[in-house]
Amino acid sequence: MSDVEEDGVLSDVDGGEEIEELAEEDEVQAFPLTQEAISQGLSLLCRTANRTAHAFVKLDLNHKGLNDITAISSYIHVRFLDVSDNLLTDLSPLACLTHLLWLKADNNAVSCFKGQPFSQLKYLQWLSIAANKLKGLDDFVPPALESLNLTGNGIQDMAGFQSDCFKNLATLELRGNLLNTTVGINLPNLKRLYLAQNAIKRLEGLEKLERLTILHLRDNQLESLDGLSQNMKCLQYLNVRGNLIAEENALQCLGLVSKTLQALVLSENQLVDSPDYRLAVLMVSPQLQRLDKDHVSPEERDDAQQRIRM
């Protein structure tokens, strides 16, 4: 694994880890989508899917004050669409965009997935619907989705994240929601999971994340790493910065993932104030290449091995 910064590491979210709050204006004017706005936002001329003609396949409708996008339904060749920073509650007109691959709908007012078009968008691979008003995943079945960003919503549990609905999902962003546990997640093909800025107190159900390489849990309420599983045979990066880990024995479950774990971030936990903190970590996870912002030195590794043999 390459040397990376701990914050926003390998994340698909624009703007890093912190959740941005949009300033509320005193008066917000709302407008329906017009043909003029569509014409101004179209770009990227490509062959159509049947290869018999050409059409513009990229449409940018960011920050237009839109509350209705019905007019988009006739632009069936659009593959890349940005409708972020608007006032949308209903995305159902997108059901006609059956070739859509990429959709950004951040900072709108979508409150639920019921009645939304995602089950009909069979080619959609990348979806960001951060900073909306979502509380759950009812009726959300995206057949081909590979990357999903739900940062800054009101998601309360992970019960909807099941392998039969998310077979291809590799990256999941759930920063800044209302999670207090990881129980319920069953995504064997998931590779990157970002759960920072929740209220997670317990790690549960992680044994099903067999291909996970990155687990990001900064700014939660974990007191231990109990719940890490030996089934997590691919885990390389773990960030638990800013939690409530205070005792060395809270690290014992690191041993279950020590064969693959290369980078660990534990800063801003009470434990790091211990004089032998780094040594204690390396005794549990001797294969680490980087601890917090510093690489593990050969001398530190030797000291840990000697302590283990004592």
Rosetta blueprint (number, residue, H / E / L):
1 M L
2 S L
3 D L
4 V L
5 E L
6 E L
7 D L
8 G L
9 V L
10 L L
11 S L
12 D L
13 V L
14 D L
15 G L
16 G L
17 E L
18 E L
19 I L
20 E L
21 E L
22 L L
23 A L
24 E L
25 E L
26 D L
27 E L
28 V L
29 Q L
30 A L
31 F E
32 P E
33 L L
34 T L
35 Q H
36 E H
37 A H
38 I H
39 S H
40 Q H
41 G H
42 L E
43 S E
44 L E
45 L E
46 C E
47 R E
48 T L
49 A L
50 N L
51 R L
52 T L
53 A L
54 H E
55 A E
56 F E
57 V E
58 K E
59 L E
60 D E
61 L L
62 N L
63 H L
64 K L
65 G L
66 L E
67 N E
68 D E
69 I L
70 T H
71 A H
72 I H
73 S H
74 S H
75 Y L
76 I L
77 H L
78 V L
79 R L
80 F E
81 L E
82 D E
83 V L
84 S L
85 D L
86 N L
87 L L
88 L L
89 T L
90 D L
91 L L
92 S H
93 P H
94 L H
95 A H
96 C H
97 L L
98 T L
99 H L
100 L L
101 L L
102 W E
103 L E
104 K E
105 A L
106 D L
107 N L
108 N L
109 A L
110 V L
111 S L
112 C L
113 F L
114 K L
115 G L
116 Q L
117 P L
118 F H
119 S H
120 Q H
121 L L
122 K L
123 Y L
124 L L
125 Q L
126 W E
127 L E
128 S E
129 I L
130 A L
131 A L
132 N L
133 K L
134 L L
135 K L
136 G L
137 L L
138 D L
139 D L
140 F L
141 V L
142 P L
143 P L
144 A L
145 L L
146 E L
147 S E
148 L E
149 N E
150 L L
151 T L
152 G L
153 N L
154 G L
155 I L
156 Q L
157 D L
158 M L
159 A L
160 G L
161 F L
162 Q E
163 S L
164 D L
165 C L
166 F L
167 K L
168 N L
169 L L
170 A L
171 T E
172 L E
173 E E
174 L L
175 R L
176 G L
177 N L
178 L L
179 L L
180 N L
181 T E
182 T L
183 V L
184 G L
185 I L
186 N E
187 L L
188 P L
189 N L
190 L L
191 K L
192 R E
193 L E
194 Y E
195 L L
196 A L
197 Q L
198 N L
199 A L
200 I L
201 K L
202 R E
203 L L
204 E L
205 G L
206 L H
207 E H
208 K H
209 L L
210 E L
211 R L
212 L L
213 T L
214 I E
215 L E
216 H E
217 L L
218 R L
219 D L
220 N L
221 Q L
222 L L
223 E L
224 S L
225 L L
226 D L
227 G L
228 L L
229 S L
230 Q L
231 N L
232 M L
233 K L
234 C L
235 L L
236 Q L
237 Y E
238 L E
239 N E
240 V L
241 R L
242 G L
243 N L
244 L L
245 I L
246 A L
247 E L
248 E H
249 N H
250 A H
251 L H
252 Q H
253 C H
254 L H
255 G H
256 L H
257 V H
258 S L
259 K L
260 T L
261 L L
262 Q L
263 A E
264 L E
265 V E
266 L L
267 S L
268 E L
269 N L
270 Q H
271 L H
272 V H
273 D H
274 S L
275 P L
276 D L
277 Y H
278 R H
279 L H
280 A H
281 V H
282 L H
283 M H
284 V H
285 S L
286 P L
287 Q L
288 L L
289 Q L
290 R E
291 L E
292 D L
293 K L
294 D E
295 H E
296 V L
297 S L
298 P H
299 E H
300 E H
301 R H
302 D H
303 D H
304 A H
305 Q H
306 Q H
307 R H
308 I H
309 R H
310 M L
